[in-house]
Amino acid sequence: MKKYVYFLSTLIFCVLLVAQGNSPKIYIGKPVFNFGYVLEGTFMVHKFRVQNKGGKPLHIKKIRTTCACTNAPIKNKIIQPGSETTVSLFFNSSRYFHRVAKAAIISSDDPRAPSEKITIIAHMDTTRPRVITPDPWTIKLGFGKNIPRTGHVTIINSSNSEIKLRLIDYFDDILKKPQITNETVPPRQKTKITVTLRDEITGVKYIKSSFTVAAFDKKNSELTRITIPVCGGGS
């Protein structure tokens, strides 16, 4: 009797494994992103990677945001096994002056996880002192079709210690990789970051983009991070 029960349990387990292998499986490796400090009244965006680690195509049914201040377009609603797509979570910080967390719910036909959440965190209290300060807080490329292709921001090390400045994230649908002039910034000194639009981007539509940088100390501990919106264009 014991052998029969063991055999039956093993058979059920194997059947479940096969069934799971033939099902779609959604996977979001990093479901939370922290923008750090940002300016009130601006747009910022982060792309989340959505993978299918199952054996059948994954169908994204819908994406629901938890607030009207967020928007979450997806590139592909059908993800083949072993492939991935991206969800770009846009956040409008207008009328926020404190720390907030906003989310979007991704519904799919994954039988084990029909709903998954992605979350962004941002802090709009830019009046508080911090290790690095941008000048300006937003890169505005101007209005109209013929906007400049590049923009600049100065990052000031307002501390009494040397810092390392690193690029954490940037919206590569709009921007080429931002270039930091000097990643090592001495105390009370500054450096420059240059952003350039991708070659195919024009000023016909209003641009909503951003990039995130962080300051690290000599022990490689993150001290603070900030996000710089990049905007402009529009006919």
C-alpha positions as CSV (number, residue, x, y, z in Angstrom):
1,M,0.0,0.0,0.0
2,K,2.8,2.4,0.9
3,K,4.5,1.7,-2.4
4,Y,1.3,2.4,-4.3
5,V,0.8,5.7,-2.5
6,Y,4.4,6.7,-3.2
7,F,4.0,5.7,-6.8
8,L,0.8,7.7,-7.1
9,S,2.3,10.8,-5.4
10,T,5.4,10.6,-7.7
11,L,3.1,10.3,-10.8
12,I,1.0,13.3,-9.8
13,F,4.2,15.4,-9.1
14,C,5.6,14.5,-12.5
15,V,2.3,15.4,-14.2
16,L,2.3,18.7,-12.5
17,L,5.8,19.4,-13.6
18,V,5.0,18.6,-17.2
19,A,1.9,20.8,-17.0
20,Q,3.9,23.7,-15.6
21,G,6.5,23.3,-18.3
22,N,3.8,23.5,-20.9
23,S,2.3,26.7,-19.4
24,P,3.4,30.3,-19.8
25,K,5.3,31.7,-16.8
26,I,5.7,35.5,-16.2
27,Y,8.9,36.7,-14.6
28,I,9.9,40.2,-13.6
29,G,13.4,40.1,-12.1
30,K,13.4,43.7,-10.7
31,P,9.8,44.7,-10.0
32,V,10.7,47.9,-8.0
33,F,12.7,50.9,-9.2
34,N,13.7,53.9,-7.1
35,F,14.0,57.2,-8.9
36,G,15.4,58.9,-5.8
37,Y,14.9,62.7,-5.7
38,V,13.0,64.3,-8.5
39,L,11.4,67.7,-9.3
40,E,7.7,68.2,-8.7
41,G,5.7,68.7,-11.9
42,T,7.9,66.7,-14.3
43,F,7.7,63.3,-16.1
44,M,10.0,60.4,-15.5
45,V,10.0,56.9,-16.8
46,H,11.6,53.5,-16.1
47,K,11.4,50.3,-18.3
48,F,10.6,47.0,-16.6
49,R,11.7,43.8,-18.3
50,V,8.9,41.2,-18.5
51,Q,10.1,37.6,-19.4
52,N,8.3,34.4,-20.3
53,K,10.1,31.5,-18.6
54,G,7.4,29.0,-19.5
55,G,6.9,26.5,-22.3
56,K,4.0,28.3,-24.1
57,P,3.4,31.9,-25.3
58,L,2.5,34.4,-22.5
59,H,-0.4,36.6,-23.2
60,I,-0.6,40.0,-21.4
61,K,-4.3,40.6,-20.9
62,K,-4.2,44.2,-19.5
63,I,-2.1,46.6,-17.4
64,R,-3.9,48.6,-14.8
65,T,-2.2,51.5,-13.1
66,T,-3.0,52.4,-9.5
67,C,-3.1,56.2,-10.1
68,A,-4.0,58.6,-13.0
69,C,-0.5,60.0,-12.6
70,T,1.0,56.9,-14.1
71,N,0.9,55.3,-17.6
72,A,2.3,51.9,-18.5
73,P,2.5,51.0,-22.2
74,I,3.8,47.6,-23.2
75,K,5.8,46.8,-26.3
76,N,4.4,43.3,-27.0
77,K,1.4,41.7,-25.5
78,I,2.4,38.2,-26.7
79,I,5.7,36.9,-25.3
80,Q,7.2,33.7,-26.8
81,P,8.9,31.2,-24.5
82,G,12.4,32.3,-23.6
83,S,11.7,35.9,-24.8
84,E,10.9,39.2,-23.1
85,T,9.3,42.5,-23.6
86,T,9.3,45.8,-21.7
87,V,6.7,47.9,-19.8
88,S,7.5,51.6,-19.6
89,L,6.1,53.1,-16.4
90,F,5.7,56.8,-16.8
91,F,5.1,59.0,-13.7
92,N,3.8,62.6,-13.6
93,S,5.0,64.1,-10.3
94,S,2.7,67.2,-10.5
95,R,1.3,68.1,-7.1
96,Y,3.5,65.7,-5.2
97,F,5.9,67.1,-2.6
98,H,6.9,64.1,-0.6
99,R,7.8,60.4,-1.0
100,V,5.4,58.4,-3.1
101,A,5.2,54.8,-4.4
102,K,3.1,54.1,-7.5
103,A,2.4,50.8,-9.2
104,A,0.9,49.0,-12.2
105,I,-0.7,45.6,-12.2
106,I,0.1,43.3,-15.1
107,S,-2.5,40.6,-15.8
108,S,-1.6,37.6,-17.9
109,D,-2.6,34.0,-18.6
110,D,0.1,32.6,-16.3
111,P,-2.0,30.1,-14.3
112,R,0.3,30.4,-11.2
113,A,0.7,34.2,-11.2
114,P,-2.2,35.8,-13.1
115,S,-1.3,39.2,-11.6
116,E,2.1,40.8,-11.1
117,K,2.9,44.2,-9.7
118,I,5.6,46.7,-10.8
119,T,6.4,49.7,-8.6
120,I,8.2,53.0,-8.8
121,I,9.4,55.1,-5.8
122,A,10.1,58.8,-6.0
123,H,10.8,61.7,-3.6
124,M,9.8,65.2,-4.5
125,D,11.2,67.0,-1.5
126,T,14.2,68.6,-3.3
127,T,14.6,71.3,-0.7
128,R,16.4,68.9,1.7
129,P,20.2,68.9,1.6
130,R,21.8,66.0,-0.2
131,V,25.2,64.9,-1.4
132,I,24.6,65.9,-5.1
133,T,22.6,68.7,-6.6
134,P,21.8,69.1,-10.3
135,D,21.7,72.4,-12.1
136,P,19.2,72.6,-13.7
137,W,16.8,70.0,-12.2
138,T,15.3,69.4,-15.7
139,I,16.9,69.4,-19.1
140,K,14.5,71.3,-21.3
141,L,15.3,71.1,-25.0
142,G,12.8,73.7,-26.0
143,F,9.5,73.7,-27.9
144,G,8.8,73.0,-31.5
145,K,10.0,70.5,-34.2
146,N,13.6,71.8,-34.5
147,I,14.8,71.3,-31.0
148,P,18.5,70.7,-30.1
149,R,19.8,67.1,-30.2
150,T,21.8,67.4,-27.0
151,G,21.4,68.9,-23.5
152,H,23.5,69.3,-20.4
153,V,23.2,69.3,-16.7
154,T,25.8,70.1,-14.0
155,I,26.1,67.8,-11.0
156,I,27.5,69.5,-7.9
157,N,29.1,67.6,-5.1
158,S,28.0,69.5,-2.1
159,S,29.7,67.3,0.4
160,N,33.2,67.4,2.0
161,S,34.2,64.1,0.6
162,E,35.1,62.7,-2.8
163,I,32.3,60.8,-4.5
164,K,31.8,58.5,-7.5
165,L,29.0,59.4,-9.8
166,R,27.3,56.5,-11.7
167,L,24.6,56.2,-14.3
168,I,21.8,54.0,-12.8
169,D,19.2,54.1,-15.5
170,Y,18.1,56.0,-18.7
171,F,15.1,55.7,-21.1
172,D,16.8,54.3,-24.1
173,D,13.7,54.6,-26.3
174,I,14.5,58.3,-26.4
175,L,18.0,58.8,-25.3
176,K,21.5,57.5,-26.1
177,K,23.5,56.6,-23.1
178,P,24.2,59.8,-21.1
179,Q,27.9,60.7,-20.8
180,I,29.4,61.8,-17.5
181,T,32.5,64.0,-18.0
182,N,34.2,63.0,-14.8
183,E,32.8,60.2,-12.7
184,T,35.1,61.0,-9.7
185,V,34.0,64.4,-8.2
186,P,36.2,66.0,-5.5
187,P,34.5,67.8,-2.5
188,R,32.6,71.0,-3.5
189,Q,33.4,70.4,-7.2
190,K,31.2,69.6,-10.1
191,T,30.9,67.6,-13.3
192,K,28.8,67.6,-16.4
193,I,26.4,65.1,-17.9
194,T,25.5,65.3,-21.6
195,V,22.4,63.7,-23.0
196,T,21.7,63.1,-26.7
197,L,18.5,62.1,-28.5
198,R,18.5,58.9,-30.5
199,D,19.0,59.5,-34.2
200,E,15.4,58.5,-35.1
201,I,13.8,60.8,-32.5
202,T,12.4,64.1,-33.8
203,G,10.7,67.0,-32.1
204,V,7.3,66.4,-33.8
205,K,5.9,64.8,-30.6
206,Y,6.5,66.1,-27.1
207,I,9.4,64.1,-25.5
208,K,9.0,62.6,-22.0
209,S,12.2,61.0,-20.8
210,S,14.6,60.8,-17.9
211,F,17.8,59.4,-16.5
212,T,18.9,58.5,-13.0
213,V,22.3,58.9,-11.4
214,A,23.6,58.1,-7.9
215,A,26.6,59.2,-5.8
216,F,28.7,56.5,-4.0
217,D,31.4,56.9,-1.3
218,K,34.8,55.3,-1.2
219,K,33.4,52.1,0.3
220,N,31.0,51.8,-2.7
221,S,27.9,52.6,-0.6
222,E,25.2,54.6,-2.3
223,L,24.7,58.0,-0.7
224,T,21.9,59.4,-2.7
225,R,20.3,59.2,-6.2
226,I,18.5,61.8,-8.3
227,T,16.5,61.6,-11.5
228,I,16.8,64.3,-14.2
229,P,13.8,64.6,-16.6
230,V,14.5,65.4,-20.2
231,C,11.7,67.0,-22.2
232,G,10.9,69.2,-25.3
233,G,9.6,69.2,-28.8
234,G,5.9,69.2,-29.8
235,S,4.4,70.7,-32.9
